[in-house]
Structures are given as C-alpha cells and as structure tokens.
Amino acid sequence: MSIRNRLLTAAAATGLAVTASQPAFALVNVAGGVDPTTGLTTLGTWVLSLIGLVIPMICAMKGTHAVAEGRSLAPAIGSAIGGMGVAFGGAYILSHYGVV
C-alpha cells in the first residue's frame, strides 16, 4: 500500500470512529410524535405486497437472460421463491402481530 492509500484509510477510519461515537439521535430533531403503527401498516399493506409482485418480474427477466446466455435457470427461480417468501411472509407476520 502506498502512503497516500494508508493516509486515506486512516482518515476514513477516524471519520467513522468519530461518527460512530456520536449519539444517533443528536443528528435528527423530530418535532411531535411518530406513530410506528402507521409506518408498519404502510409497510405491510403496500410495500411488502409491491415487493412480492416486483420480485418475480425481476427474476423472470434475469432468468430469461440467463437462459439466453446458456446459464442455469435455478438461481433465478430460487431468488424468486426466496424473495416472495420474505415479502409475503413479512406481511403475514405483521398481520399476526395485529399491525395490518
């Protein structure tokens, strides 16, 4: 490693250490209250459902390109199943916690 790279690495590490030593809430001023139930309801009804629909489309496109290039389709299928499981499973868990 050159001296310049070492100095840049040391400067980055020092900056991260200083940032990590500061309280996280000192950087953000929030006026009023934040209702976590509203955010979780939005997450459960809109975001996770949208993700559950978008993931198969992305995986289908990636799978099409993989097959066209002669690669295996298995990773795209696995990603689609895993992604939908996480998205719809997250919404399912939130509904059982009474959020949605």
N, C-alpha and C positions, 0 to 999 in steps of 0.2 A: 504494500500500500504506500502511496506517496504521502508526503507530509500534508498536502492540500486535502486529500481524502480523509486523513486522520483528523485534521482540524475541523472539517465539515461534520464528521461523525461525532466528534466531541461536542461541537456546538449544538447539533441536533439532540444529543443525549442530555445536555444541560438544559436545553429548552423544554424537552419533555419532562425532565425531573422537576423543573420549576412549575410547569403547568399542572403536573400531577399532584404537587404538594399543596396547591390552592384548593379551597373548598369549591365543589362544583356549583353550589347554589349562589356563590358570590358573583358569578358571571351573569346570572339571569335574575332580573327583577320581575316578579309576577304580581300584578295588582288584581286582587279579587281571588275567588276560589276556582279551582279546576275540578270538575266532576269527572272522576275516572270512569264511571259507568257509561257516560255518554260516549267517550272515546272507545271503550271496549264494545259497546253496542254497534258503533260505526264499523269497527274492525270486524266484528263477527258477521254483520249483515252484508256489508258492501265489499270491503277489501278482500276478505278471505274467499268470498264467492267469486269475485272477479279474478282473483289469482287462480282459483280452481278451474276457471274456464280458459284462462290465457295459457296456462302451463301446457295443456295438451296441444294447443295450436303451435306453440313454440317447438315442442318436442316433435310434432308431426313434420314441421318444416326442417328441423335438424335431421330427423330420420330420413326424410326424402333426400337430402343432400348426402347423407352417409351412404345410403344405398346406391345413389348415382355415382359415388366415388368408389364403390366396391367394399365399403366397410360394413361392419355388423350393425344390425338394427337394435340389438339388445340394449345398449346403453341408453338410447332414446326412449325405449319402452320402459326401462327401469326408472329413468328420470321422470317420465310422465306419471307413472304409478306412485312413486315416492312424493312428488310434488302435490298431486291431487290428494294423497293421504294426509299430508301435512296441512294443506289448506282446508279441506273439508273436516279433517279430524280436529283442527283448531276451532272451527266454528261449532262442531259438535260438543267439544269440551266446554266452550264458553256458554253454550246453551244449557248444559247441565249444571254450571255454576250459577245459573239464573241471570246471566248478563243479557242474553239475547231473548 
